[in-house]
Amino acid sequence: MLKQKVPWNLKEVLSVHVLRLIIGLLLVRLLYPLLFNATSFVIELTDRLVVLALVWITVRKYQQNLDGLGLSFRHFGRNAAKGLLAGIVLLGVSLYSERIYTTVLLLTPSQHPLVVQVQDAATLPQLAVPLFLAGLAAPIAEEVLYRFFTFLPLKERWGLAGGALLSAAIFALMHFNAYWLAEIIVIGVGLALLYYWTGSLVSSIVAHSFINTSKVLMIFFGVSWL
């Protein structure tokens, strides 16, 4: 379990989330059009890199050993295995919730750009870009931002349950999709608790990656879960 306290505060957390949006808009809407026609891959990758850079800049000034906060490859195999098992469970929760949306609540989702890319992919090489973004880039950047950077100070302020729920709510809201809101909150809570109980960000990254990768492959191969 995570016991070490974090030195950054909620004001810094808020600043990073706001700066992420501002810098992303400036780059994608103002700078990139002057230089080149940015593809969806460039836009998505830019967001991930901005997130990692902002968190790194904020955290590094404290010159703290981050092993105690789960940023370590110690016991990698064991933590990855726990993440895989949790990912299987959370994937089931995710698929079941989507089934409820479409069959009981009769809701239709608005497609995420990455989902559209997967649907448009006709070959495995064409699948490589959305698979990389969803299966690797997003899990790493989002677990660093929402679990490591956001969840920990929220947990210290409002306790484990409050921190997990609030960080998951932020995680869901930042996806800007009302259809996925409840599902992402549940998954976010699960990832936060997994991170806390294992004491390793590796576990939540692996779980997140398994969920995203599984969904990408299911869409590509036409496997229906609805």
Protein Blocks (a to p, Z undefined) as FASTA:
>chain_A
ZZbdcfbdfklmmmmmmmmmmmmmmmmmmmmmmmmccdfklmmmmmmmmmmmmmmmmmmm
nopafklnopacehklmmmmmmmmmmmmmmmmmmmmmmmmmmmnopacdddfklmmmmmp
mbfklmmmmmmmmmmmmmmmmmmmmmmmmmmmmmmmnojklmmmmmmmmmmmmnopaklm
mmmmmmmmmmmmmmmmnopaklmmmmmmmmmmmmmmmmmnopafZZ
